[in-house]
Amino acid sequence: MIRSFLVASVSALLIAGCGGGGGGGGTQSTSAGSGGTSTGTGNTGTGGTTAVTNDPGLTLTPANLNINLIQSEVRSVSVDVHANRDFPEVVNILIADNGGLLVSKVNIEKQGTYNYRATFQVGAGVPPGVYTGFLEIRLCKDAPTVCSRPHDGSPWKLPYRVEVKATNQSALKAMPGAVDWTVSRGNSAQNAYVPVTLDASKITPRFVYVMNNYQLNVVSGIATQNGKLFFTIGNTFSPGTGLYAVDENNGNLKWVYGFTGDYLGNVSVPDSRRPRNPGLGNGKVYVVGTIQYGDLVTMYAIDQTSGKLNAVTQINESMYTINHAPAPVTMDDTGLYFPTVGGISKFDSTTLAKKWTYEAKPQLGLEYTVPLFDQASQYLYTSSITGGNNLTLDKIDKSSGTMVASVFLQPSTRALCPDGGLMVVKNAGASGSMLRLDGQTMKTLWSIDDQFNAPFACSDTAIVAVNGKNLDVRSLSTGSLLWSLPVPEIESFGLSGLILTRNMLIFSTSTSVVAVDLNSHQRVWSFEQGGALSLSKNGILYVSSTTYQGLDNKIFAFNLQ
């Protein structure tokens, strides 16, 4: 096949805005400099997703590029190239784009015997508009900038359509019904419900925040309060570990609190290279973290306005606790609640002094706990271990830390619905069951066996839960199925986030965000990058889009009003 391609020295060059050699889009009449792009309507006949005829020597996947960007966003794009025949002699490669949409970063990586992947970046400095044209892939025996000796079939053309959407940074205002998103999944009840009414036609991009990207970074969920969004970046082996505060108005960085002495010089405070999801309240950001597995947990209280440390304490708990709990710190007006291995502790929100600890039954294994409570309630709910993987769901008095009631459950995910009742998904997956419990008596009101999984959300009338490859919308009072939405993405990518409002369901996978109208059951808005979701008091939807390697992490902000 292509032995000479593989053993030859392959050079990859990127020419942007080069008019020579037919590097643009077909029969363009535009001059070099605009090079096959146009703003607003694009080219007719030759650009965008118009079909092209290429020599069968190479197969390009995808066959065309259709990319939506937000103003100032730079996106990494990959194209897979499969060689279907031998290319003798030296092969030099050039990727040309007369439109100038590519950043001067291009990498060609061998994926297999006959397969390569070309990765480049799109969007830097491109103003809002619609741009169409072609990328041209040249395989040459001589210098590809001249290419007087092209390989048979060269060049190959890859049509593109790139739409860059303008940002809208109108004055912030509180959205009726929305509240601060103070912890993971929005609130201390962990029900991901925001009682607002949305209009899909009003959703516009606000800003893109590009994180300081280091390999293997771990990025927390986003919490919002007082016009700022807060998140942590943690990495045991790289710099950049810290708590970040970003202005909700324009996406500008306000401050960073570094958890490691080699970052911001806080050498008098215990290091934490693995901080977790922040919790907000009392004008402070509460974060817990540790250096690595087996080390003691450190809890920090940091001023939301200045980013200065107010208090710090070490807790006699292992990394296991905060590595698995989605909301390590929750709070009400009387204090902070921190999940422990098989129990829960309450701390003073100013001094971080411990008030009480609830000890679970003797532990025969490791299991984290997640406290659930309504802000106005006297009680919280947490799960404790009774032996192996057997769990109880315990009802605890928040003022004293004493258990009021307990019910046996298998390993499960839990949320407290707005009416004070509990929703539980146990044995999540192929044999997952959904249960509805009375919050007062802890008795099961109804139970359904199917393929339920986490996450799920509940309002005052309905529950939305993953069920196999679908999102089920069910009656809160009876559990009966109201309607179901096929989401084939769940099987491949899982569900990264879920928010329920009065009239819409917003869900996210690792590759997209989708809004569904609860009345029409139709998808009414989408965005082609996914991640963890948050919705602020000012009606801003945040998508924390992160990669496994941590090298292309961004936060996308969308106005919802």
N, C-alpha and C positions, 0 to 999 in steps of 0.2 A: 504494500500500500504506500505509505509515505515515509519510508526509512530515511530518505535524504532530507526530508523536512525535519525529522527528529534529530539527526546527527549534525546538521548544519548549524552554524551560529545564527540564531534568529534574532533580529533586532526589531523592536517595536517602537515606532515613532508616532507622534500625534501632531497633526497639522491642523490648526484652527484658523479659519478665515483664509485658507489658501485657495486661490481661484484656479491655479494651474492643474492640469491632469484630470479634469472632470470630477473634482471632489465633492460636488454638491448634488443638487436634486434634479437630475434628468435634464429636461428641456427648459431650465429656468431662464428667464430673461433679465433677472436682477444682476447688478454688477457685483464684483468682488467686494466684500465688506458686509453686505446684507446676505450674500451668498446662499440663496435658497431659503431664506426665512422671511416671514412677513408678520407684522403685529396686527392682531385683530381677526383677520380672516384666513391668513395663510395662503400658500400657493394653490393654484387650481391644476388638477390633472396629474401632477407629478409628485407631490409631497404627501405627508401624513401617512395614512394607512393604505394608500393606493398600491395595488399589486405591482410587483416588478418581476421581470424574468431574469433569473440568474443562472449561470452555468451550474450543472449538477455536481461539479467537483467539490463544492463545499455546501454543507447544510448549516444555516444560521438559525438558532433558537434563542429568543423568539424571532419570527419572520419579520416583525415590525415592532416598533417601540411606540407605546402610547403612555405618556408620563404626565401626571399632574403635580405641579410643584406649588409651594407657597413662596411668595416674594422673600428673597434672601436665603432660601433653602438651597443646599447643595446635596444632591442625591447620588449615591453610588449605584451604578447600573452594570449588570453583567450580561454578556452575550456568549452563549456556548457555540463553538465552531467544531463541526465534525467533518473530517476529510474523507471523501468517498473514493479517492484514487491517489496514486503516487504523484508527487510533485518533484521531478528530478532536479538535480543541481542545488545551488544555494537558494534559500527562500528568505527574502527580507520583506518585512510586513510594515505597512503604513495604514493608519486609520485616519481618514480625512473627513472633515466636516466644514463645509464652506460657511455654515451658519454660525460657527464660533460658539456653540453652546457647551462644548466640552471644556472642562478644566484641564490644565496641562498635567494630568496624572492619568497614565494608562499602564495597565499591567496585563501581560499575557502569560497565563499559567498552564502548564501541561496537566490535563485531567486524566489521561489514559493514552493508550497506544495511538489512537487516531483522534483524540479529543483535546481541545484547548478551551480555555475560558478567558475572554477579554473583559476586563473590568475598568471602567472609567467613571468620571463624575460629570454630572450635568447640573447646570443652573447658576453657577457663580456669576454674579453681576448682571444677570439677565432681567430686564424690566418686565412688568406684567404684560401679558399678551399671549397670543397663540403662534407657535413657531412650527413650521413644517419643512421637511427637506429629507436628505439622505445622508447617512454615513456611508463612506466608500472604503471598502477593505481591499487593499492592493497586495498582491503577492508578486514580488519582482525578483529577477535574477541579478539586477544591478541595484544602484541606489534607488530606493522607492520614491524619493522626492522627484526623480527624473523618470524612472520606470520605463526606459526605452526597450527593456527586455522583459516584458511581463510574462508570467506563467499563463498557460492556456486557461482561458475562462476569466482571468482577472480584468477588470475589478468586479467585486460583488457589492451590491447595494442593499442597504438596510434602511427602509423608510422610517421616519419618525414623525411624531406629533407631540410637541411639548407645550403644555398650557401652564403659564405662570400666573397664579391668582394673586391679586393685590391684597395686602393686609388692611384691616380696618381697626384703628386704635381710637375709636370714639370714647368719650368720657365714660368711666366706669359708673355703674349705678346698681344698687341692690335689685335682684330679681325677686318679685313677689313669691313667697313660699320657700325660697332657697335659704339655706343656713350654711354656716362655716363647715367645710369638710375637714374635720379636726383629726381624724384617724383613718387608717386603712378601711376601705368600704364605707367611709363617710361619717359614721357615727358609732357611739358606744353600743348600739343595738346590732350593729353589723348587718343591717338589712338592705343597704344600698338603695334606699328609697328617698327620692327628693320630690316633695309635693309641688311641682311646678307644671305649667302648661307650656309646651314648646311649639314653635312654628318653624318647620324645616326650611322655609324660604328665607328666614332671617339668620341662618347659620353662616358665618363668614370667618375666614382666618384672621387671627389677631397678631400672632407672632410665632416665630420658631426660636427656641433656645437650644443652642448647641452646647452640649456638656463637654467638660474637659475629659477627653476620652483616653483611657489607658487600658491596656489589655487585661481582660478578666475582671473589669470593674463590676461591682454589684450595685445597682441603683434601686433605691427604695421606692415605695409609692409616694404620691404627692399629697400633702396636706395644705390647706389654704385658710388664711385668717388675716384680717386687718390689711387687705390689699397686697398681700404677699403670698407666694407659694414656697413651700419648704420641702426639701428632699435631702437624702443623704447619698453619698457615693462612698463605697467601701471597697478596699482591696488590701489583702494581707501583704502583697508583694510590691505594690506600686504607689507612687505619690498621688495626691489628689483626694485622699480620704478626708471627708468633712461633711458638715451640715451647710447647705446652700440656701440662701434666701434670695428670691428673684422678684422684681417688681411686677405685679399683675397688670399694670397699665401698659408697659412697653417691652417687657421681657428682659430688662437690664438687671445685671447682677447687683444686689445691694450689699451683701457681705458673705463671707465664708468663715465658719468656725472649724479650724483644723483639729482633728482628734489625735494626730500623731505629732510628736515633738519635732520630727524632721520636716514638717510641712509649714506650720505657723508658729512654732516655737513654744507651744504650751507644755513645756517640759515638767512643770510642777503638777500636772494633772495626768492620771493614768491614761496610757495610750488606748485607743480603740480603733483597730483597723477593720472591724466588721460592724459598723453601726447599722441599726435597722430602722424600720418605719418610724417617723416622728409622730408625736402626739402634741396637740396644741391646746392651750388654755392659760388663763391668768396672765396673759401677756408674755408667756414663755413658750419655748419649744422644749419638749422632753424627749430625750433620745437615750436608748440603751445600746451598749455595744461591748465588744471584747476583742482581744487580739487574735485568738484562735480557739479551737475546741479545747475544752477542759479548763480554760482560764475563768476567773471570776468576772462577773458582769459589772460594768460601770454604768451608773445612771447620771445623766447631765441635765441641768436646767439652764437654758440659755435665753437671754433676753431677745424678744422678737424684733425690737427696734434697732438695738445697737449690735447684736451678735456677741455680746459679752457674756461670760460664764457667771451665773448667779449662784449655783450650788452644784456639788458633785458628791456622789457616794458610791461605795462599792457594795455589791450585793452578793451574798453567799449562794450564787446559783451558777450553773454551768452554761456553756454556749448553746447546748441543745435546746434550751428553752426559747431563746430569742431567735434561733435559726429557723424555727418552725412556726412560731406564733405570728399570724398576720397583723396583729395589733398589739405589739409588746407593751405599750403604755396607753391606758385609757384613763379618763378622769371625769369627776363631777365637781360640784362646788365644795365638797368636803375633802378631796384628796385624789391621789393617783392610785391606780390598781395595776399591779405587775404580775403576769402569770409565772408560776414557778413549776418545777417538775413535780407534778402531783398535788399542787396547791395554788395559793394566791396570796399576795401581800398587799397591804395598803400603806401609802406613804404620804407624809405632809407635802403639799404642793409647793411650799416655800423653802423649807429647810431640807426636804427629802428624808426626814427622820421617819423610821418605820412606826406605824400605828398598830398594826396587828398582822398576823399571818394565819391563814387557814390551812391546816395540814390535812391532806387527804388520808384515806385509809392506807395501811402499809403497802408500799409499792413493790411489785414484783417485776417491773419493767419500766421503761421510760415513756412518758407521754406528756405533752405540753397541755396547758389549759388556756382557754380564751374567755375572759369575763364578758358577759353580756348584761346590759342594764339600760333601762329607760332613765333619763336624767331625773325625772320626778319620782321614781320608784324608790322604795325603801330597800329593795332587794336586788341582788345580782345573781346571775346564773353562770356556773362554770362546771366543766367536766373534770372528774378526778378518776384516778386509776384504782381498781380494786383487785387486779390480778391479771397478769399477762396483758392481753388486749381488750379486756372487759372494762367498760367504762360506766360510771354513774354520772348523771347530770344533777348537780347539786344546786339548791337554792340557798343563798347566804344573805344574812342581814348585813347591810353595808356599814352600819355604824359599829358593830361589835365583831364581825367576822365569824359569827356562829352559824352553823347549818340549821336551816328551818325544815327542809324537805329534800328528798333524794329519790331518783328513779334510775333503774338500770337501763343502759343502752349499749349497743355495740359501737365500735369506732365510728365517729359521725362528724358531720359539720352542722353548725347550729346558727340560728339567727333569732332575734326577738322582733316580732312584727309590731306595727304601730298600735294595735289594739291590746298589747300586753301578752299575747299568746306566743308560743315558741314554735318555730319550724325546725325540723331536724331531717337531714339526709344521712342515713347510716349505711354502712357497707357500700360506699359509693362505687359506681361502676356497673358491670354487667348484671349484678343482682341488687342494685341500690334500691332502698326503700325510702319513701317520704312519709314523715309523721307530723301531725299537728297536735301540740300539747297545750292544755290549759295552764296559763302562767301562775294561777293561784293554787290549784289543786295538784298540778303536775300530772294529771291524768291524760291519757291519749284520747283525743277526740276522733281522729280518723287516721288510717294508715293505708298506703298504696305501695305495692311491690311492682317494680319495673326495672329501668336502667338509669335511675336518677344519679346525678353527679353534682359536684360543686363547680362554680359558685351558683348561688341562687339569690333572688330578691323577693321581698314581699311588701305590699302596700296595705292599706286598710281594707281592701276588697279582694286582692288577687295575689297569686304567687307565680313567679317565673323561675323555671328550673331547667337545667340541662337534663334531657331524657334521651339517651342514645345519641342519635345524630340530629335531634330536634331540640328546640326550645319550647317547652310546654307552658301555656298560660292557663292556670287553674283557679277555681274558686277557693278563696281562703276559708270559707265556712264549711264547705263539703269536700273539697279536693277534686271535684268533678272537672273534667277537661273542658275548657271553654274553646280553645283553638290551639293549634300547634304550628310552629314555623320550622320548615326544614332548613338546617344550617349545616351543609356538608363540610364546611371548613372545620367544624369541631373535631371531626375524626382525624384530620391531618395536623391541625395546629392547636387544638384545645381552645379554651376560653380564657382570655387574659383579663377581661373586665366585664362588668354588668352593672347598669344603672337603670332603675325603673322610675318613671315620672308618672304624672296623672294621665298623660295621653301618648307617651312614647316609651319604647324600650330601646336602650342603647347598649350594644354589645361589641366586644372587641376580641379578635384573635391576634396572633402575632403578626398578621399581614394586613389587617384591615379593621376599620371601625364602621359600624352600620347602625342607623337609626330606623326603627320600625314603628309605624303608626298603629296604635292599639285598636283603633276602630276599623281601618281598612285592611289591616294585617300586611300592608305593603312596605317594602323598603323605600324610604323617602329621602335618605341622605347616606352618603358613604364617603370614606377617605381611605386611600390605598396604603396606609401604614397603620399598624396596630400597636397595642400595648396596654399597660395599666391605665385605668380611667379615674378621673376625679371631676367633680362639678362644684364650683365655688359659689359663695353667696352672691357674687356679682354676675352670675350667669355665664361663667367661662368654663368650657369643657376642656380638660387637659388630657392629652394622650402622651404617656411616657413610653416612647418607642426605644427599646434597647435591644442590643444584639448579644448573643452568647459570648462573643469575644470582647464586647464592650468597646469596640472601635468606631461605632457609628451611632452613638446615643444622642437622641434629640427629644425635646418636649415641644409638642404642638399645642397651641392655644387657639380655641375657636369661640367667637362670640355666639351666644344663644339668644340674644335679644338685640 
